[in-house]
Amino acid sequence: MKRWLLILCALGYAILLAARPQEASAAVAEALNLCLTRVIPSLFPFLAVTALLLRLGMASWLQGIFAPVMRPLTGLPGVCAAPVLMGLLGGYPAGAKAAAELCEDGLITRQEAELLLGFCNNCGCAFLYAYIGVGMLGSPRAGLWLIAVHTLSALLSGAVLCRLARDRGRPSLPCSLPEKPLTLSAALSVSVRSAAAAMANICAFVVLFRTLADLLPGDLPAWALGVLELVSGASVLAPGAAGFVSAAVIAAWGGLCVHCQTLSVIGDLSPRWHWAGKALQALFSLFLAGAAALFLYR
């Protein structure tokens, strides 16, 4: 069933491309420009620096700092705070990439990494504040409220998911620097190559889904476009309470484009908790944003 659904979707996309070749070419050019001017400049340095910091042992001191918060909230070790922070600061899919690297380095179990994917992969605070809050909703105050709603909904999702899942795998390895740490040059080389490979996948999915969004009818509501691609959905938001709530929900869900980007950077980790977490976060965001709108737009 899934295979036939994918075949039908791909066939429909091919028909759109064939029926509107000029619009498709313009949409691809616009998507490539988006990658060159916004996606790569904002995300590539962050992915590279994040990977470098993790390989140089940043996780070791995060373990002690955040253990008193992460353990009671989610039951996960303090080192898991790193992907959560990376996701909120760097945006999709920086948090997922950091979680996969912690698992690859043996600092968390496979099961812990998969649980972490359910709430560490988030929309960046800068995007929420500047692009959606100030740019689309016309309110810096709305941008700050969006950040609060997005962060709280992610943490609530993590708390729920981690109580639903009982299998955490083997006990986590001690979170400390390896006996023979990588040299700075070796760590930098590995981190840059990893970030470059991730960016190639991310940009490919941005072009694919942004082009599809541009070929669809122009009168689709924000939530419908947001289900497909986050930026397209955010670009048609209208100021007001309805736009604010819609922004919170589509930012929490992320869009199919973000989900495909996430799948491209997590290796062989299962995305089951990622899907559950984003759906749960979108639901929490709906109620939290609705409550916040009562104060913001009264």
C-alpha positions in Angstrom: 0.0 0.0 0.0 2.8 2.4 0.9 4.6 1.6 -2.3 1.6 2.3 -4.5 0.9 5.5 -2.6 4.5 6.7 -3.2 4.2 5.7 -6.9 1.0 7.7 -7.3 2.5 10.7 -5.6 5.6 10.6 -7.8 3.5 10.2 -10.9 1.4 13.2 -9.9 4.5 15.2 -9.4 5.8 14.2 -12.8 2.6 15.2 -14.4 2.8 18.7 -12.7 6.3 19.1 -14.0 5.4 18.1 -17.5 2.2 20.2 -17.6 3.9 23.4 -16.3 7.6 23.3 -17.4 8.2 27.0 -17.3 6.7 27.4 -13.8 8.7 24.3 -12.7 12.0 25.8 -14.0 11.3 29.1 -12.2 10.4 27.2 -9.0 13.6 25.2 -9.1 15.6 28.4 -9.7 13.9 30.0 -6.7 14.5 27.0 -4.5 18.2 26.9 -5.4 18.4 30.5 -4.7 16.8 29.9 -1.3 19.4 27.2 -0.6 22.3 29.5 -1.6 21.1 32.6 0.2 19.4 31.2 3.3 19.7 27.5 4.0 23.4 26.9 3.4 24.6 30.2 5.1 22.5 29.6 8.2 22.7 25.8 8.6 26.1 24.6 7.2 28.4 26.5 9.6 26.1 25.4 12.5 26.2 21.7 11.5 29.9 21.8 11.1 30.6 23.6 14.4 28.1 21.4 16.3 29.8 18.2 15.0 33.2 19.6 15.9 32.2 20.5 19.4 30.7 17.0 20.0 33.8 15.3 18.7 36.0 17.5 20.9 34.1 16.4 24.0 31.4 19.1 24.6 29.1 16.3 25.7 31.2 15.5 28.7 30.5 18.8 30.5 26.9 19.0 29.3 26.3 15.7 31.1 27.0 17.2 34.5 25.2 20.5 33.9 21.9 19.1 32.5 21.6 15.8 34.2 19.5 17.3 37.0 17.0 18.6 34.4 17.0 15.8 31.8 16.8 12.9 34.2 13.6 14.0 36.0 12.0 15.3 32.8 12.7 12.5 30.4 14.8 9.9 32.1 17.5 10.5 29.6 21.1 11.4 30.5 22.2 15.0 30.7 24.2 14.7 27.4 20.9 14.5 25.6 20.5 18.2 26.2 23.0 18.9 23.5 20.8 17.9 20.6 17.8 19.7 22.1 19.8 22.9 22.4 21.2 22.4 18.9 17.8 21.9 17.5 16.3 25.1 19.1 19.3 27.2 18.1 20.2 25.8 14.7 16.7 24.6 13.5 15.8 21.6 11.4 17.5 19.1 11.2 20.5 20.1 13.4 19.0 18.4 16.5 18.5 15.1 14.7 22.0 15.2 13.3 23.4 15.8 16.8 21.4 12.9 18.3 22.6 10.6 15.6 26.3 11.6 16.2 25.9 11.0 20.0 24.7 7.5 19.2 27.5 6.9 16.7 30.1 7.9 19.3 28.6 5.5 21.8 27.6 8.3 24.3 23.9 7.2 24.3 22.1 4.0 23.3 20.3 3.5 20.1 17.0 3.5 21.9 17.8 6.7 23.7 18.8 8.3 20.4 15.5 7.3 18.7 13.5 8.7 21.7 15.5 11.9 21.5 14.5 12.3 17.8 10.9 12.7 19.0 11.6 16.1 20.7 15.1 17.4 19.8 14.5 18.2 16.2 12.9 21.7 16.2 12.5 24.9 14.4 15.2 27.5 15.1 14.4 30.4 17.4 15.8 32.9 14.9 13.3 31.6 12.2 10.4 31.7 14.6 11.2 35.2 15.8 12.5 37.0 12.7 10.8 35.3 9.7 7.4 34.3 11.2 7.0 36.6 14.2 8.3 39.9 12.7 8.1 39.2 9.0 4.8 37.3 8.6 2.8 38.2 11.7 4.2 41.7 12.0 4.8 41.4 15.8 8.1 40.9 17.6 6.0 40.0 20.7 4.3 37.2 18.7 7.8 35.9 17.7 8.8 35.6 21.4 5.6 33.8 22.3 6.1 31.4 19.4 9.6 30.5 20.8 8.1 29.9 24.2 5.3 27.7 22.8 7.6 25.8 20.5 10.1 25.1 23.3 7.5 24.1 25.9 5.7 21.8 23.4 8.9 20.1 22.5 9.8 19.4 26.2 6.3 18.2 27.0 6.4 15.9 24.0 9.7 14.5 25.3 8.4 13.9 28.7 5.4 12.0 27.4 7.3 9.9 24.8 10.0 8.9 27.3 7.3 7.7 29.7 5.6 5.7 27.0 8.8 3.9 26.0 10.2 1.4 28.5 13.0 -0.1 26.5 16.0 2.3 26.7 18.6 -0.3 25.7 21.8 -1.0 27.6 23.0 1.5 30.2 24.6 4.5 28.7 28.4 4.6 28.5 30.1 7.0 30.8 30.0 10.4 29.2 33.6 11.4 29.2 36.3 12.2 26.7 37.7 9.3 24.8 41.1 7.8 25.8 42.6 9.0 22.6 40.7 12.1 21.5 40.8 13.3 18.0 43.2 16.0 17.1 41.7 19.3 16.2 42.6 18.9 12.5 41.2 15.4 12.4 38.0 16.4 14.2 37.6 19.5 11.9 38.1 17.4 8.8 35.5 14.8 9.8 33.0 17.4 11.0 33.2 19.5 7.8 32.8 16.4 5.5 29.8 15.2 7.6 28.2 18.6 7.5 28.7 18.9 3.7 27.1 15.5 3.1 24.2 16.5 5.2 23.8 19.8 3.4 23.7 18.1 0.0 20.7 16.0 1.2 19.0 18.9 2.9 19.2 21.2 -0.1 18.0 18.4 -2.4 14.8 18.0 -0.4 14.3 21.7 -0.1 14.4 22.0 -3.9 12.1 19.0 -4.4 9.4 20.1 -1.9 9.6 23.9 -2.5 9.1 23.3 -6.2 6.1 21.1 -5.6 4.7 23.7 -3.2 5.0 26.4 -5.9 3.3 24.2 -8.5 0.3 23.6 -6.3 -2.8 26.0 -6.5 -1.9 29.3 -5.0 -5.0 29.6 -2.8 -4.1 26.7 -0.5 -4.3 27.7 3.2 -1.2 28.1 5.3 -1.7 24.8 7.2 -2.0 22.8 4.0 1.2 24.2 2.6 2.8 23.8 6.0 2.1 20.1 6.0 4.2 19.9 2.9 6.9 22.5 3.4 7.5 24.8 6.4 8.7 28.0 4.7 5.9 27.9 2.1 3.3 27.5 4.8 4.8 30.3 6.9 5.0 32.7 3.9 1.2 32.9 3.6 0.4 33.4 7.2 -1.8 36.4 8.1 -1.4 38.5 11.2 -3.8 37.8 14.0 -4.7 35.0 16.4 -5.5 32.5 13.7 -2.2 33.1 12.0 -0.3 32.8 15.3 -1.9 29.5 16.1 -1.3 28.2 12.6 2.3 29.3 12.8 2.8 27.4 16.1 1.3 24.2 14.7 3.1 24.1 11.3 6.5 25.0 13.0 6.0 22.1 15.4 5.1 19.7 12.7 7.9 20.9 10.4 6.5 19.6 7.1 7.2 16.6 5.0 10.3 18.3 3.6 11.8 18.5 7.1 10.9 14.9 7.8 12.8 13.8 4.7 15.7 16.0 5.7 15.7 14.3 9.1 15.6 10.8 7.6 18.6 11.7 5.5 20.8 12.6 8.5 19.9 9.9 11.1 21.5 6.9 9.4 20.0 3.6 10.5 18.1 5.0 13.5 14.3 4.2 13.4 12.2 7.3 12.8 9.2 5.9 14.7 9.5 8.2 17.7 10.3 11.1 15.4 6.9 10.8 13.7 5.1 10.4 17.0 7.0 13.3 18.6 6.2 15.8 15.8 2.5 14.9 15.8 2.4 15.2 19.6 4.3 18.4 19.5 1.9 19.9 16.9 -1.1 18.9 19.2 0.5 20.5 22.2 1.3 23.6 20.2 -2.3 23.9 19.1 -3.5 24.1 22.7 -0.6 26.2 24.0 -0.8 28.7 21.2 -4.5 28.9 21.5 -4.1 29.8 25.2 -1.3 32.3 24.4 -3.4 34.0 21.7 -6.0 34.9 24.3 -3.4 37.1 26.0 -1.5 38.2 22.9 -4.5 39.3 20.9 -7.0 40.5 23.5 
